[in-house]
Amino acid sequence: MPTTLTLKNIPDAVYDSLKLAAAAHRRSLNSEAIVCLESVLLPTKIMPSERIARARELRAALPAGQFQAHGIDAAKREGRS
């Protein structure tokens, strides 16, 4: 059963950001606040295959030859000295 929540002393900057986001998404302030809370508080389950696909997309977007395993290992060693 849905519950009512009243928020007090919301900083002006937070309220303004919420109001802009609600307008951009064509939602009420209440609906936007719920979406924001859900996105932060409710875990999302990502399939391992989707996580791997995202990692591969990120790697493919990097400039060619950068961030190879040997370069990453060298950077780690350099940071330890």
C-alpha positions as CSV (number, residue, x, y, z in Angstrom):
1,M,0.0,0.0,0.0
2,P,1.5,3.4,-0.9
3,T,2.6,5.6,1.9
4,T,2.6,9.4,2.1
5,L,5.9,11.2,2.9
6,T,6.2,14.9,3.6
7,L,9.7,16.5,3.1
8,K,10.6,19.6,4.9
9,N,13.6,22.0,4.6
10,I,14.5,21.0,1.1
11,P,17.4,23.1,-0.1
12,D,16.4,25.5,-2.9
13,A,19.0,24.1,-5.2
14,V,17.6,20.5,-4.8
15,Y,14.0,21.7,-5.3
16,D,15.0,23.7,-8.4
17,S,16.8,20.7,-9.8
18,L,13.9,18.4,-9.1
19,K,11.5,20.8,-10.7
20,L,13.6,21.1,-13.8
21,A,14.0,17.3,-14.1
22,A,10.2,16.8,-13.6
23,A,9.5,19.3,-16.4
24,A,12.1,17.7,-18.7
25,H,10.6,14.2,-18.1
26,R,7.0,15.5,-18.2
27,R,6.3,14.3,-14.7
28,S,4.8,15.8,-11.6
29,L,7.2,16.8,-8.8
30,N,5.9,13.8,-6.8
31,S,6.5,11.3,-9.6
32,E,10.0,12.7,-10.3
33,A,10.9,12.4,-6.6
34,I,9.7,8.8,-6.5
35,V,11.7,8.0,-9.7
36,C,14.8,9.6,-8.2
37,L,14.4,7.7,-4.9
38,E,13.8,4.4,-6.7
39,S,16.9,4.9,-8.8
40,V,19.1,5.4,-5.8
41,L,17.5,3.0,-3.3
42,L,16.3,0.0,-5.2
43,P,19.0,-2.2,-6.6
44,T,18.9,-3.2,-10.3
45,K,19.8,-6.6,-11.3
46,I,22.1,-6.7,-14.3
47,M,22.8,-10.0,-16.0
48,P,26.5,-10.9,-16.2
49,S,26.3,-11.0,-20.0
50,E,25.0,-7.5,-20.1
51,R,27.7,-6.3,-17.7
52,I,30.4,-7.9,-20.0
53,A,28.8,-6.3,-23.1
54,R,28.9,-2.9,-21.4
55,A,32.6,-3.3,-20.5
56,R,33.4,-4.3,-24.0
57,E,31.6,-1.3,-25.4
58,L,33.6,1.0,-23.1
59,R,36.8,-0.7,-24.0
60,A,36.0,-0.4,-27.7
61,A,35.4,3.4,-27.3
62,L,38.9,3.9,-26.0
63,P,41.6,5.1,-28.3
64,A,43.4,2.2,-30.0
65,G,46.4,0.9,-28.1
66,Q,45.7,2.7,-24.9
67,F,44.8,0.9,-21.6
68,Q,46.4,-2.4,-22.5
69,A,47.0,-4.8,-19.6
70,H,50.8,-4.2,-19.6
71,G,50.3,-0.4,-19.5
72,I,47.8,-0.7,-16.6
73,D,50.3,-3.0,-14.7
74,A,53.1,-0.5,-15.3
75,A,51.0,2.4,-14.0
76,K,50.2,0.4,-10.9
77,R,53.8,-0.4,-10.3
78,E,54.8,3.3,-10.9
79,G,52.2,4.4,-8.3
80,R,53.7,2.1,-5.7
81,S,57.3,3.5,-5.9
